[in-house]
Amino acid sequence: MVSGFEQQEGVCVSGAEHYRVSGAEHYQGAAEKQAARQELAVDFIRHGIAEEPRPEVEDAFRALTDEGRRRCRKIARQLKNMGWRWDLLLTSPLVRARQTAEIFLDENLAEAVEVFEPLAPGGSFADLVRWQAEREPLASLALVGHQPDLSLWVQTAIGLNPAHADAITLKKAGLAQVRFAEGRIDYRQGSLTLLLSPKVVLR
């Protein structure tokens, strides 16, 4: 496991829970309990390299640069080679985030992509918690958004003080993975298991 301060590559493997059973009915109840506790992996991904701000272009419409697109595609292919695949990919509605998500979808890293408005700058982690409460259980989820919000969401999930936005740094097209042992996103219930910069993925 990697703590929120080490910021290096790491993997957390949870041991399976074991249940004492004395009959078919007890076994069924244990199986249902195990299913309800399926671990959920959530990858928080910052959008790729985008155009610099310009007075004549609204921030929401800034697009990925050619270099940003190339790098995102290389990262997507490398993640695929490493075995990554998400049940669902949520993206900020801003153009640079949507373009990043579309590249991941194009490389077959996700079953589907949905625009999630709270991933726009200023969104709330509470919205993500409420969103999941209304969905069917997932085993893996990815979010494409912006800084410093993504770092604040990660810190909120793992129990770090969200007032310090620089405690966890996400580079453009970088990834932070948080695992929730009980299968649901909630405050202070996650473990930061991976923090990848683009250089680490592409080396």
N, C-alpha and C positions, 0 to 999 in steps of 0.2 A: 504494500500500500504506500501511496505517496501522500505526504501531508500537504496542506495548503501552502507551505512555505518553501518546500524543496524545489518545486517547479522543474521536475525532470521526468523522464519517461518511466512509467511503472505500470504494473498490472496487479489488480486485486482479484484473487480467486476465492470465492466463498465456499466453505465446506457445506456439504448437503446436510439438511436436518434429518434426524432419524426419529421415528415414532415407534413406541411399543404398541403392538396391536394384539388383540385377543380374539378377534372375530371379524367377519366380513363387514359388519356395520361400523366397527371401530376403524377398520382399514379405510373404508370409504371416507369417513370423517377426517382422517389424517391426510388422505390424498387431497381432499378439498382444501384443507388448511395449507398444505404445501403449495398448491396451485395459487392460492390467494397471496402467497408470499413470494411469488416468482420475482427475482431480482430485475430491476429496471435500470438499464444503462442510458444515460442522457449525454449526448455530445453537444457542447456549446461551441459554435464555430463563428469566428469573426469573418465578415465578408472579405473578398479579395481586394487587391490594390485598385483604387478608384481614382477618377479624375480629381484634380485639385479643386477646391471651392472657387467659384467665379461669381461675380455679382450678377451676371446675366443668366445664371442657371440656378434654379431652386435646388436646395440640398437634396431633396427627395429624388431628383432626376439625375444626379451624378451617376455616371455609368462606370463599369470596370474599364480600365485601360487595356490595351492589347497585351501588355505584360501581365496584367492582373488576370486576364482570361487564360493565358498560356499557363501561368503558375497554378491557377485553380484546377485546370484540366490535368496537369501533371500530378498534383496532390490527390485529386479524385482517383486517378488510375492507380497511384501507389496505395492508397487506402483500400481500394478494391483488391489489389494483389495481396494485401495484408489480411484480407478476410472481412473487411468492414461491410455491413449492410444494415440499413435501418428499416423498421416497420413503417415509419413516417418521418417526413422532413417538414418542419415548420420554418417559415421565413418571414422576415420583416417585409412590409410592403414597399420599402424603398428600392429603387431600381438596382443599385449595386448589390444589395443582398439577394434580391430575386434572381439576378443573373448568376450569382454564385450558386444558389440552390439549383437553378436549371442545369448548370454544368454537372453537378453531382447527380441529378436525376438522369441526365443524358448518359452518364457513365454507369447507370444501373446500380447506384448505391442506395436507392430508396424505392419503396413500393409506390409512394405518391408524395406530392408536395402540396402543402396548404399555406396560404398567406395567413399569418397570425398578427393582427394589428398591434398587440402589446409588445411585439419585438421591435417596433419602431422606437427611436430614441425617446426616453421618458416613460417607457412602459413599466409595468409592475410585475414582480415575481408572483404576487398574489393572484394575478390573472392567469398565470400558468398553472398554479395549484387548482384554481377553480375549473379551468379548462379540462384538466385531466380527470377531475372528479366526475365529469359528465361523459367521459369516453370509455370505450371498452379497454381492458388492460392491454398494455404494450410491453414487449420485451426490450425494444430499443427505439430511441427517439433522437433526432438531431434538430438543433435550433440554429438558424443563421441570423445573426443580428449585428449589433454595434457595440463599440466601447464608448463610455465605461460601463454601460448597462450590463453587458454579459458578465463582466467580472463581478459586479455587484450581485447578480443573480447567483453565480457560483458560490460566492462567499455566504450569501444568505442560506443557500442549500446545505452548506457544510458547517455552518455555525461560526464563521468568522465575522468580525465586526464589519458590516457593510459601509461604515463611514470611511474606511481606508480603501479607496478604489484601486490603489496600486499594489495591494497585497498579492494579487494574482494578475499577471500580465498576459494578454492574448494578442499575439502579433496578427497582422492581416493574413487571413486564411489559416490561422492557427486554431487549435482545438483543445478544449478542456473536457475531460470525461468525468462525470459524477455518477456513482452507482447508488441506488436506493434499494437496500436489502428487502424491504417490505413491499416493493413493487409499486410504490406511489411517491410522487413528488411532494415533498413537504419541507417545512422549515427545520434546519439543523438535523435532518435525517439522512443526508447524503455523505458519501466519502469520495474525496477527490482521488481518482485512481490513475489519471493520466493527464499530462500537460505537454502538448506537442507544438513546437514551433514549425513553420514551413521548412526550415533548414534541416530539422531532424527527420521529417517525413521524406524529404527529397535526397538526403545524403546516400 
